[in-house]
């Protein structure tokens, strides 16, 4: 910045124009979500159905739970048999999920408490 401050304005503008003209980001700028998706794909991790990890639902004031689960039955309230899903839920939604799990329709794989969009996992050692 000190070097730019010392440059005459005309030279500084010429430098900025040169950078804009000759410097290109190979694939263009990416959002954090795009970068996370790229890393997930490279790692071979399965993309979950349902809510994305950065879904707006995560930041809702009533949202208290994030769950990852397998759909075991065609009678499950969400998803298709064989799906692995992620959902952000209120307390009432989580209770409905637990009821569905008791009926054998779904099976919990991971749970995190949600507070102001921050995730607090019950167990970090679970394989997803």
C-alpha positions as CSV (number, residue, x, y, z in Angstrom):
1,X,0.0,0.0,0.0
2,X,2.9,2.4,0.7
3,X,4.2,1.9,-2.8
4,X,0.7,2.6,-4.2
5,X,0.4,5.7,-2.1
6,X,3.7,7.0,-3.4
7,X,2.7,6.5,-7.0
8,X,1.1,9.4,-9.0
9,X,-2.6,8.8,-9.5
10,X,-2.2,8.4,-13.3
11,X,0.4,5.6,-12.8
12,X,-1.7,3.9,-10.2
13,X,-4.8,3.9,-12.4
14,X,-2.7,2.5,-15.3
15,X,-1.5,-0.3,-13.0
16,X,-5.0,-1.2,-12.0
17,X,-6.2,-1.3,-15.6
18,X,-3.2,-3.5,-16.5
19,X,-4.0,-5.9,-13.7
20,X,-7.7,-6.0,-14.8
21,X,-6.7,-6.6,-18.4
22,X,-4.0,-9.3,-17.9
23,X,-4.8,-11.1,-14.6
24,X,-7.6,-13.7,-14.8
25,X,-8.8,-16.1,-12.2
26,X,-8.9,-19.4,-14.1
27,X,-12.5,-20.4,-13.2
28,X,-13.8,-17.1,-11.9
29,X,-14.4,-16.2,-8.2
30,X,-16.2,-18.9,-6.2
31,X,-18.5,-18.7,-3.2
32,X,-17.7,-20.5,0.0
33,X,-20.5,-23.0,-0.8
34,X,-18.9,-23.8,-4.2
35,X,-15.5,-24.3,-2.6
36,X,-17.0,-26.6,0.0
37,X,-18.8,-28.6,-2.7
38,X,-15.5,-28.9,-4.6
39,X,-13.7,-30.2,-1.5
40,X,-16.5,-32.6,-0.8
41,X,-16.4,-34.0,-4.3
42,X,-12.6,-34.3,-4.3
43,X,-12.7,-36.2,-1.0
44,X,-15.3,-38.7,-2.4
45,X,-17.8,-37.8,0.3
46,X,-21.4,-38.4,-0.6
47,X,-23.6,-35.4,-1.2
48,X,-26.5,-35.5,1.2
49,X,-30.0,-34.8,0.1
50,X,-32.2,-32.4,2.0
51,X,-30.7,-29.1,3.3
52,X,-27.3,-28.0,2.2
53,X,-24.8,-27.5,5.1
54,X,-25.1,-23.7,4.6
55,X,-28.8,-23.6,3.9
56,X,-30.8,-20.6,5.1
57,X,-32.9,-22.9,7.3
58,X,-29.8,-23.3,9.5
59,X,-30.0,-19.7,10.6
60,X,-33.7,-19.6,11.5
61,X,-34.4,-18.4,15.1
62,X,-36.5,-21.5,15.9
63,X,-34.0,-24.1,14.5
64,X,-32.4,-26.1,17.2
65,X,-31.2,-29.4,15.6
66,X,-29.2,-30.5,12.6
67,X,-29.6,-34.2,11.8
68,X,-28.1,-36.6,9.2
69,X,-30.1,-39.7,8.8
70,X,-30.8,-42.7,6.5
71,X,-34.3,-43.2,5.0
72,X,-35.2,-46.9,5.7
73,X,-38.8,-47.0,4.5
74,X,-40.9,-45.7,1.7
75,X,-43.3,-44.5,4.4
76,X,-40.9,-42.0,5.8
77,X,-42.2,-38.4,5.8
78,X,-39.2,-37.1,3.8
79,X,-36.9,-38.7,1.2
80,X,-37.0,-42.0,-0.6
81,X,-35.9,-45.3,0.7
82,X,-32.1,-45.5,0.6
83,X,-31.5,-41.7,0.8
84,X,-29.0,-40.1,3.2
85,X,-30.3,-36.7,4.2
86,X,-29.5,-33.6,6.3
87,X,-32.2,-31.5,7.8
88,X,-32.3,-28.4,10.1
89,X,-35.2,-28.7,12.4
90,X,-37.1,-27.0,15.2
91,X,-37.8,-28.8,18.5
92,X,-41.2,-29.9,17.1
93,X,-39.7,-31.1,13.8
94,X,-37.0,-33.1,15.7
95,X,-39.7,-34.7,17.8
96,X,-41.5,-35.8,14.7
97,X,-38.3,-37.2,13.4
98,X,-37.8,-39.2,16.6
99,X,-41.4,-40.6,16.3
100,X,-40.6,-41.6,12.7
101,X,-37.4,-43.3,13.9
102,X,-39.4,-45.3,16.5
103,X,-41.6,-46.5,13.7
104,X,-38.5,-47.8,11.8
105,X,-38.8,-45.3,8.9
106,X,-35.5,-43.5,9.5
107,X,-32.3,-44.0,11.4
108,X,-30.2,-41.2,12.9
109,X,-26.6,-41.0,11.8
110,X,-25.5,-37.7,13.4
111,X,-27.0,-34.9,15.4
112,X,-25.9,-31.4,16.3
113,X,-27.5,-28.7,18.4
114,X,-27.9,-25.5,16.4
115,X,-27.4,-22.1,18.1
116,X,-27.3,-19.0,16.0
117,X,-26.3,-21.0,13.0
118,X,-23.4,-22.7,14.9
119,X,-23.3,-26.5,15.1
120,X,-22.5,-28.3,18.3
121,X,-22.1,-32.0,17.4
122,X,-23.1,-34.6,20.0
123,X,-20.4,-36.9,18.6
124,X,-17.7,-35.9,16.0
125,X,-16.4,-39.4,15.5
126,X,-19.4,-40.7,13.6
127,X,-18.7,-41.7,10.0
128,X,-21.1,-40.1,7.5
